[in-house]
Amino acid sequence: MNQSLLSETQEEILESVWKAGETGEHRLIGIRSFCAVSFEDHDLQGLVDLNLVKVNDEILMLSDEGRKRAEQIIRRHRIAEVLVVSILKHKSAEMERIACEVEHSLQPEVEEAICTLLGHPEFCPDGKPIPRGACCRKRVREVGQTVVSLEKLHPGDSGKVTYIKPSSHSILEQLISFGLSPGVIVTLTQVKPVFCVKFENTELALDREIVKNIFVWKID
């Protein structure tokens, strides 16, 4: 499969072709209505040049390679929707916008970890099917050691925050206001009498219940 790096706009086009195809729509004008962003002819031509889509008289179809790439994008997006609604507790009205932001930066390892933690969901909150991944086919039940709860680190260990599973939205907002958000590299400095973490120019003392719901990509 062609693994050339795509722009976010091109990923959105592939996603919209897939979504439109689920309804039996293959006309370019209909596909544009499914796309979250507007796109120009050169964006589409780039996908044609990569042999990911085929255009014939205003009919747009995915090639075999394009279908594989679109399936990956759809999977990331719909897993992100489940995460946003069921774990982060965002309202459905915000789901699509946040899921769009998440899907473009979700690494394969993190995607599988989230899918496993969510119990390999088969449908997104809108009832649309989520393409199966390798972790689903293998029925993986435990997240590997790449992504772990911050609680599992030892003093001196570091990790990049991948996602936060807060008990309330207010706690999530508070952590983000402190600068502790996905993508930040944190170092655990102590575990007793309280957990202390250090990141950038900030040190925080955190309750165990909060720490165990912060998941990091452990850095060896």
Short mmCIF file of the C-alpha atoms (twelve columns), coordinates in Angstrom:
data_MODEL
# 
_entry.id   MODEL 
# 
loop_
_atom_site.group_PDB 
_atom_site.id 
_atom_site.type_symbol 
_atom_site.label_atom_id 
_atom_site.label_alt_id 
_atom_site.label_comp_id 
_atom_site.label_asym_id 
_atom_site.label_seq_id 
_atom_site.Cartn_x 
_atom_site.Cartn_y 
_atom_site.Cartn_z 
_atom_site.pdbx_PDB_model_num 
ATOM 1   C CA . MET A 1   0.000   0.000   0.000   1 
ATOM 2   C CA . ASN A 2   1.207   3.505   -0.815  1 
ATOM 3   C CA . GLN A 3   2.221   5.065   2.496   1 
ATOM 4   C CA . SER A 4   3.017   8.533   1.139   1 
ATOM 5   C CA . LEU A 5   2.360   11.260  3.661   1 
ATOM 6   C CA . LEU A 6   -0.999  12.906  3.073   1 
ATOM 7   C CA . SER A 7   -2.164  16.374  4.055   1 
ATOM 8   C CA . GLU A 8   -5.029  16.666  6.531   1 
ATOM 9   C CA . THR A 9   -7.227  17.869  3.675   1 
ATOM 10  C CA . GLN A 10  -6.409  14.788  1.596   1 
ATOM 11  C CA . GLU A 11  -7.175  12.550  4.580   1 
ATOM 12  C CA . GLU A 12  -10.517 14.318  4.950   1 
ATOM 13  C CA . ILE A 13  -11.265 13.689  1.265   1 
ATOM 14  C CA . LEU A 14  -10.580 9.957   1.598   1 
ATOM 15  C CA . GLU A 15  -12.752 9.893   4.714   1 
ATOM 16  C CA . SER A 16  -15.607 11.632  2.905   1 
ATOM 17  C CA . VAL A 17  -15.369 9.232   -0.067  1 
ATOM 18  C CA . TRP A 18  -15.711 6.319   2.361   1 
ATOM 19  C CA . LYS A 19  -18.629 7.899   4.230   1 
ATOM 20  C CA . ALA A 20  -20.435 8.819   1.027   1 
ATOM 21  C CA . GLY A 21  -19.890 5.298   -0.280  1 
ATOM 22  C CA . GLU A 22  -21.651 3.899   2.783   1 
ATOM 23  C CA . THR A 23  -24.797 5.647   1.554   1 
ATOM 24  C CA . GLY A 24  -24.278 4.661   -2.088  1 
ATOM 25  C CA . GLU A 25  -23.166 8.164   -3.107  1 
ATOM 26  C CA . HIS A 26  -20.183 8.328   -5.477  1 
ATOM 27  C CA . ARG A 27  -20.756 11.634  -7.254  1 
ATOM 28  C CA . LEU A 28  -18.161 14.302  -6.586  1 
ATOM 29  C CA . ILE A 29  -20.819 16.861  -5.624  1 
ATOM 30  C CA . GLY A 30  -22.231 14.472  -3.028  1 
ATOM 31  C CA . ILE A 31  -18.804 13.605  -1.659  1 
ATOM 32  C CA . ARG A 32  -18.087 17.290  -1.134  1 
ATOM 33  C CA . SER A 33  -21.169 17.487  1.095   1 
ATOM 34  C CA . PHE A 34  -19.745 14.727  3.302   1 
ATOM 35  C CA . CYS A 35  -16.338 16.381  3.615   1 
ATOM 36  C CA . ALA A 36  -15.605 18.320  6.816   1 
ATOM 37  C CA . VAL A 37  -13.417 20.764  4.873   1 
ATOM 38  C CA . SER A 38  -13.630 22.352  1.443   1 
ATOM 39  C CA . PHE A 39  -11.053 21.088  -1.030  1 
ATOM 40  C CA . GLU A 40  -9.570  22.245  -4.306  1 
ATOM 41  C CA . ASP A 41  -8.920  20.363  -7.530  1 
ATOM 42  C CA . HIS A 42  -5.208  20.089  -6.748  1 
ATOM 43  C CA . ASP A 43  -5.954  18.295  -3.464  1 
ATOM 44  C CA . LEU A 44  -7.993  15.732  -5.358  1 
ATOM 45  C CA . GLN A 45  -5.442  15.462  -8.158  1 
ATOM 46  C CA . GLY A 46  -2.762  14.623  -5.599  1 
ATOM 47  C CA . LEU A 47  -4.812  11.596  -4.537  1 
ATOM 48  C CA . VAL A 48  -5.289  10.585  -8.171  1 
ATOM 49  C CA . ASP A 49  -1.531  10.836  -8.758  1 
ATOM 50  C CA . LEU A 50  -0.947  8.576   -5.748  1 
ATOM 51  C CA . ASN A 51  -3.424  6.050   -7.168  1 
ATOM 52  C CA . LEU A 52  -5.660  6.357   -4.117  1 
ATOM 53  C CA . VAL A 53  -8.789  7.546   -5.948  1 
ATOM 54  C CA . LYS A 54  -10.157 7.268   -9.458  1 
ATOM 55  C CA . VAL A 55  -12.258 9.973   -11.105 1 
ATOM 56  C CA . ASN A 56  -14.430 9.252   -14.111 1 
ATOM 57  C CA . ASP A 57  -16.991 11.793  -15.327 1 
ATOM 58  C CA . GLU A 58  -17.636 13.292  -11.853 1 
ATOM 59  C CA . ILE A 59  -17.782 9.815   -10.288 1 
ATOM 60  C CA . LEU A 60  -15.183 9.321   -7.558  1 
ATOM 61  C CA . MET A 61  -14.139 5.876   -6.356  1 
ATOM 62  C CA . LEU A 62  -11.427 4.563   -4.030  1 
ATOM 63  C CA . SER A 63  -8.743  2.338   -5.501  1 
ATOM 64  C CA . ASP A 64  -7.767  -0.784  -3.559  1 
ATOM 65  C CA . GLU A 65  -4.906  1.137   -1.968  1 
ATOM 66  C CA . GLY A 66  -7.157  4.130   -1.325  1 
ATOM 67  C CA . ARG A 67  -9.729  1.937   0.384   1 
ATOM 68  C CA . LYS A 68  -7.095  0.547   2.758   1 
ATOM 69  C CA . ARG A 69  -5.885  4.054   3.594   1 
ATOM 70  C CA . ALA A 70  -9.440  5.386   4.023   1 
ATOM 71  C CA . GLU A 71  -10.308 2.437   6.274   1 
ATOM 72  C CA . GLN A 72  -7.443  3.390   8.605   1 
ATOM 73  C CA . ILE A 73  -8.619  7.006   8.740   1 
ATOM 74  C CA . ILE A 74  -12.244 6.024   9.400   1 
ATOM 75  C CA . ARG A 75  -11.144 3.637   12.137  1 
ATOM 76  C CA . ARG A 76  -9.111  6.357   13.893  1 
ATOM 77  C CA . HIS A 77  -11.961 8.851   13.618  1 
ATOM 78  C CA . ARG A 78  -14.659 6.557   14.976  1 
ATOM 79  C CA . ILE A 79  -12.484 5.274   17.818  1 
ATOM 80  C CA . ALA A 80  -11.838 8.924   18.679  1 
ATOM 81  C CA . GLU A 81  -15.611 9.510   18.717  1 
ATOM 82  C CA . VAL A 82  -16.104 6.672   21.217  1 
ATOM 83  C CA . LEU A 83  -13.270 8.043   23.354  1 
ATOM 84  C CA . VAL A 84  -14.642 11.595  23.294  1 
ATOM 85  C CA . VAL A 85  -18.190 10.604  24.233  1 
ATOM 86  C CA . SER A 86  -17.741 7.636   26.590  1 
ATOM 87  C CA . ILE A 87  -14.500 8.489   28.369  1 
ATOM 88  C CA . LEU A 88  -13.934 12.228  28.088  1 
ATOM 89  C CA . LYS A 89  -17.693 12.799  28.513  1 
ATOM 90  C CA . HIS A 90  -17.968 15.497  25.869  1 
ATOM 91  C CA . LYS A 91  -21.425 16.155  24.495  1 
ATOM 92  C CA . SER A 92  -22.371 14.618  21.162  1 
ATOM 93  C CA . ALA A 93  -22.503 18.104  19.633  1 
ATOM 94  C CA . GLU A 94  -18.754 18.464  20.226  1 
ATOM 95  C CA . MET A 95  -17.916 14.908  19.211  1 
ATOM 96  C CA . GLU A 96  -17.328 15.422  15.493  1 
ATOM 97  C CA . ARG A 97  -15.109 18.493  15.887  1 
ATOM 98  C CA . ILE A 98  -12.876 16.959  18.557  1 
ATOM 99  C CA . ALA A 99  -12.693 13.575  16.829  1 
ATOM 100 C CA . CYS A 100 -11.520 15.314  13.646  1 
ATOM 101 C CA . GLU A 101 -8.699  16.965  15.576  1 
ATOM 102 C CA . VAL A 102 -7.687  13.700  17.273  1 
ATOM 103 C CA . GLU A 103 -7.740  11.431  14.214  1 
ATOM 104 C CA . HIS A 104 -4.905  13.212  12.390  1 
ATOM 105 C CA . SER A 105 -2.432  12.772  15.258  1 
ATOM 106 C CA . LEU A 106 -3.422  9.367   16.631  1 
ATOM 107 C CA . GLN A 107 -0.418  7.057   16.328  1 
ATOM 108 C CA . PRO A 108 -1.063  3.360   15.503  1 
ATOM 109 C CA . GLU A 109 0.271   2.190   18.888  1 
ATOM 110 C CA . VAL A 110 -1.926  4.651   20.772  1 
ATOM 111 C CA . GLU A 111 -4.925  3.828   18.563  1 
ATOM 112 C CA . GLU A 112 -4.635  0.128   19.447  1 
ATOM 113 C CA . ALA A 113 -4.148  0.915   23.138  1 
ATOM 114 C CA . ILE A 114 -7.286  3.077   23.198  1 
ATOM 115 C CA . CYS A 115 -9.275  0.485   21.244  1 
ATOM 116 C CA . THR A 116 -8.221  -2.201  23.731  1 
ATOM 117 C CA . LEU A 117 -9.093  -0.046  26.729  1 
ATOM 118 C CA . LEU A 118 -12.507 0.643   25.197  1 
ATOM 119 C CA . GLY A 119 -13.121 -3.087  24.750  1 
ATOM 120 C CA . HIS A 120 -12.775 -3.102  20.939  1 
ATOM 121 C CA . PRO A 121 -15.984 -1.172  20.140  1 
ATOM 122 C CA . GLU A 122 -17.758 -2.276  16.971  1 
ATOM 123 C CA . PHE A 123 -19.824 0.877   16.438  1 
ATOM 124 C CA . CYS A 124 -19.285 4.600   16.967  1 
ATOM 125 C CA . PRO A 125 -21.819 6.697   18.958  1 
ATOM 126 C CA . ASP A 126 -23.747 7.379   15.720  1 
ATOM 127 C CA . GLY A 127 -24.182 3.637   15.155  1 
ATOM 128 C CA . LYS A 128 -21.769 3.417   12.216  1 
ATOM 129 C CA . PRO A 129 -19.402 0.412   12.069  1 
ATOM 130 C CA . ILE A 130 -15.784 0.779   13.154  1 
ATOM 131 C CA . PRO A 131 -13.369 -1.114  10.862  1 
ATOM 132 C CA . ARG A 132 -11.577 -3.853  12.796  1 
ATOM 133 C CA . GLY A 133 -7.905  -3.531  13.634  1 
ATOM 134 C CA . ALA A 134 -5.206  -6.093  14.391  1 
ATOM 135 C CA . CYS A 135 -5.906  -5.748  18.121  1 
ATOM 136 C CA . CYS A 136 -9.598  -6.531  17.503  1 
ATOM 137 C CA . ARG A 137 -8.881  -9.598  15.397  1 
ATOM 138 C CA . LYS A 138 -6.501  -10.901 18.062  1 
ATOM 139 C CA . ARG A 139 -8.960  -9.954  20.828  1 
ATOM 140 C CA . VAL A 140 -6.175  -8.289  22.799  1 
ATOM 141 C CA . ARG A 141 -7.409  -7.750  26.365  1 
ATOM 142 C CA . GLU A 142 -4.534  -5.865  27.956  1 
ATOM 143 C CA . VAL A 143 -2.688  -2.767  26.862  1 
ATOM 144 C CA . GLY A 144 0.994   -3.399  26.283  1 
ATOM 145 C CA . GLN A 145 3.638   -1.633  28.272  1 
ATOM 146 C CA . THR A 146 4.054   1.150   25.715  1 
ATOM 147 C CA . VAL A 147 1.026   3.006   27.080  1 
ATOM 148 C CA . VAL A 148 0.570   2.806   30.842  1 
ATOM 149 C CA . SER A 149 -1.082  4.661   33.665  1 
ATOM 150 C CA . LEU A 150 1.177   7.330   35.168  1 
ATOM 151 C CA . GLU A 151 0.611   5.502   38.454  1 
ATOM 152 C CA . LYS A 152 2.696   2.574   37.118  1 
ATOM 153 C CA . LEU A 153 5.839   4.652   36.602  1 
ATOM 154 C CA . HIS A 154 8.677   4.735   39.107  1 
ATOM 155 C CA . PRO A 155 10.347  7.915   40.376  1 
ATOM 156 C CA . GLY A 156 12.645  9.154   37.636  1 
ATOM 157 C CA . ASP A 157 10.605  7.571   34.811  1 
ATOM 158 C CA . SER A 158 9.238   9.765   32.023  1 
ATOM 159 C CA . GLY A 159 6.392   9.442   29.557  1 
ATOM 160 C CA . LYS A 160 4.470   11.432  26.977  1 
ATOM 161 C CA . VAL A 161 0.835   12.033  27.937  1 
ATOM 162 C CA . THR A 162 -1.363  10.263  25.366  1 
ATOM 163 C CA . TYR A 163 -4.795  10.786  26.901  1 
ATOM 164 C CA . ILE A 164 -6.518  11.492  30.195  1 
ATOM 165 C CA . LYS A 165 -9.513  9.566   31.511  1 
ATOM 166 C CA . PRO A 166 -10.808 11.949  34.191  1 
ATOM 167 C CA . SER A 167 -13.579 11.242  36.651  1 
ATOM 168 C CA . SER A 168 -15.083 14.614  35.743  1 
ATOM 169 C CA . HIS A 169 -14.740 17.165  32.966  1 
ATOM 170 C CA . SER A 170 -13.762 19.845  35.505  1 
ATOM 171 C CA . ILE A 171 -10.681 17.831  36.508  1 
ATOM 172 C CA . LEU A 172 -9.670  17.519  32.855  1 
ATOM 173 C CA . GLU A 173 -10.039 21.261  32.342  1 
ATOM 174 C CA . GLN A 174 -8.005  21.949  35.491  1 
ATOM 175 C CA . LEU A 175 -5.155  19.687  34.354  1 
ATOM 176 C CA . ILE A 176 -5.134  21.314  30.929  1 
ATOM 177 C CA . SER A 177 -5.069  24.771  32.551  1 
ATOM 178 C CA . PHE A 178 -1.890  23.689  34.355  1 
ATOM 179 C CA . GLY A 179 -0.414  22.662  31.011  1 
ATOM 180 C CA . LEU A 180 -0.785  18.919  31.572  1 
ATOM 181 C CA . SER A 181 -2.343  17.755  28.316  1 
ATOM 182 C CA . PRO A 182 -1.746  15.141  25.576  1 
ATOM 183 C CA . GLY A 183 1.672   15.484  23.994  1 
ATOM 184 C CA . VAL A 184 3.401   16.833  27.127  1 
ATOM 185 C CA . ILE A 185 6.377   14.845  28.461  1 
ATOM 186 C CA . VAL A 186 6.166   14.363  32.229  1 
ATOM 187 C CA . THR A 187 8.629   12.945  34.742  1 
ATOM 188 C CA . LEU A 188 7.448   11.291  37.929  1 
ATOM 189 C CA . THR A 189 9.609   12.667  40.736  1 
ATOM 190 C CA . GLN A 190 8.022   11.038  43.810  1 
ATOM 191 C CA . VAL A 191 5.148   8.757   44.827  1 
ATOM 192 C CA . LYS A 192 4.992   9.244   48.600  1 
ATOM 193 C CA . PRO A 193 3.430   10.869  50.515  1 
ATOM 194 C CA . VAL A 194 1.839   12.213  47.299  1 
ATOM 195 C CA . PHE A 195 2.553   11.827  43.614  1 
ATOM 196 C CA . CYS A 196 4.627   14.642  42.153  1 
ATOM 197 C CA . VAL A 197 5.249   15.214  38.471  1 
ATOM 198 C CA . LYS A 198 7.459   17.652  36.638  1 
ATOM 199 C CA . PHE A 199 6.975   18.929  33.094  1 
ATOM 200 C CA . GLU A 200 8.416   21.927  31.300  1 
ATOM 201 C CA . ASN A 201 8.741   24.558  34.087  1 
ATOM 202 C CA . THR A 202 5.956   23.160  36.252  1 
ATOM 203 C CA . GLU A 203 5.798   20.797  39.217  1 
ATOM 204 C CA . LEU A 204 2.482   19.395  40.423  1 
ATOM 205 C CA . ALA A 205 1.391   17.311  43.398  1 
ATOM 206 C CA . LEU A 206 -1.475  15.053  42.356  1 
ATOM 207 C CA . ASP A 207 -3.926  12.745  44.080  1 
ATOM 208 C CA . ARG A 208 -3.563  9.030   43.279  1 
ATOM 209 C CA . GLU A 209 -7.071  8.904   41.758  1 
ATOM 210 C CA . ILE A 210 -6.058  11.553  39.241  1 
ATOM 211 C CA . VAL A 211 -2.646  10.026  38.541  1 
ATOM 212 C CA . LYS A 212 -4.030  6.574   37.729  1 
ATOM 213 C CA . ASN A 213 -6.271  8.074   35.041  1 
ATOM 214 C CA . ILE A 214 -3.444  9.848   33.213  1 
ATOM 215 C CA . PHE A 215 -2.043  7.533   30.514  1 
ATOM 216 C CA . VAL A 216 1.435   8.040   29.112  1 
ATOM 217 C CA . TRP A 217 3.572   6.612   26.375  1 
ATOM 218 C CA . LYS A 218 6.478   5.403   28.469  1 
ATOM 219 C CA . ILE A 219 9.863   6.696   27.370  1 
ATOM 220 C CA . ASP A 220 12.730  4.267   27.954  1 
# 
